[in-house]
Amino acid sequence: MQAPSHRYSVQADGFLTGVTVVSASGVPPLQVAASPQVEGSAGLWTPETLLLAAVADSFVLTFRALSQADGFSWQRLQCDVEGALSVADAAPHFARMGIRVDLTVLNEHDIVRALELLHRAQRACAVVNSLRSARTLEVRIHGQPALAA
């Protein structure tokens, strides 16, 4: 049996110069501009930062879903994503993407299980899997000291 597919739709409305408004049904619109590195506006989301935000958010949501399915509880997951844009090839692209996660677990005995789930999340993340860039995963896990019984 084939897994169900999901469809998503986003619209962008722009003019010759200035801000582009990105929207999707049921969510507030976002103002987006070219990055300052290519003579765009500072202080707004750019296509590049939106892409990296999608990677970070998708990683957290994938980890959350895997954790819930596995019955694994944790306190907090911070995910930082850094991308290196390459312009050396014929078409600019993110040649490298580093995903850095900082996870706080409920008990230090959960660290091994947490690490396994984090690696599973990287392999299962739809947005991450949609990108061709080389990726690294850097992990920090904090556990609360186990209480002596």
N, C-alpha and C positions, 0 to 999 in steps of 0.2 A: 504494500500500500504506500502510495506516495504521500509525503508530508505536505500539508497545506501550504500554499504560497501566500505571501502577504504583499499587498501593493501599497505604495505610499506615493503621495502627490504633493509637490511643492511648486509654488509659482514665484517668479522674480519679475518685478516691474521696475525698469530703469530707463534712463534717458541718456543723451549724449554725454553728459557730465553729471557729477554729483552722486547722491546716495541712491542705492537700489533698495527697494522694499521687498523682502522675502516673506512669503506667507504660506500658510497651510490651513486647511479647514479645522476649526475648533481651537486654534492657538493664537496668541497675540503675534502680530507681525514684528519682524526684526528689521532694523535699518542696518545695511551692510555697505561697506565701501572698499575700494581697493586699498591695499596696505600702504603705509607711508613709504615703504621701500620702493614702490612703483608709482610715486607721486599721488598717492591716495590720501584720504583723510585719517587723521589720528583720532583715537577715542571711540571708534566704532568697531563692531565685529567685521572681520574680513572673511572671504571664502576660506582662506587658509586656517584662521583660528576656529571657524565653524567646523571644519573638517576634523581638526584635532580635538575640539570639544565633543564631537560625535564619537570619536574613538574612546575618549575618557569615559563619557557617559555610558556608552554601550558596554565597555569593559565592566564598569560597576554594576550595571543592570544584569549582565550575564553572570557575574560572580554571585549576585544576590539570588538569581533564579536557581543556579546550581547548588548554592548553599541551602536554600529552602528545600529543594528536592532531596538533598542528602541529610536533612535534619541537623545542619551545622549552624550554630549560633555564633555571632561575632558582634563587636560593638561599633566599629567605624572603619571605613575604607576610604582612603584618600588616593586619588589617581592623578598623576601628573603626566602629561604627554608632551614630548618635545619632538618636533619634526625638522629635518634638514632638507631644505628645498634645493634641488640640483638643477642648474641651468646648463650643465655641460653637454647633455644629450640634445637630440633634435627637439624634444619637447620637455619643458620644465615639469618636474615631478618631485614628490617627496622620496628621496633616495634612501632615507633612514628615518626610523621613527622609534623613539625610546619611550617605553611605558614604565613609569616608576610608581609602585604602589606601596603604601604604608598602611598596614592592617593591624588593628587592635582586636585581639581575640579574648575570650572570657577566661581562658585558663592556659597557662604555658604548655600544658600537655596537648593542646590543640594545634600547635605550630606545624607539625608534620602534615596533618590532615589539611590545614589551611593552605600550605604550600602546594599540595596536590590539587586542591580546588582552584587556586590561582592559575596554575598552569593549564588546567582544563578550561578555565574561562578564556584564556588567551587563544586556545585552539578552537573554542566554540563561538567566539565573538563574531557576529555577522559583519559588523562594520570593519573590524580589523581584517577579517578574511577577504574583504572586498578590495583591499589595497595591495599593490604590488611591492611596496617598499620593504626593505629589510627591517626587521623589528628586533628589539631587545626588551626583555622584561627584567626589571630590577625590583627586588622584593625586600621589604622590611616588615617583620611581624612582631608585634608586641603582645606578650601574654601576661595576664595577671598571675602573680605567684600562686601556686597551688597551696591550699591550706592543708596542714597535716591533719589526718583523720584520727 
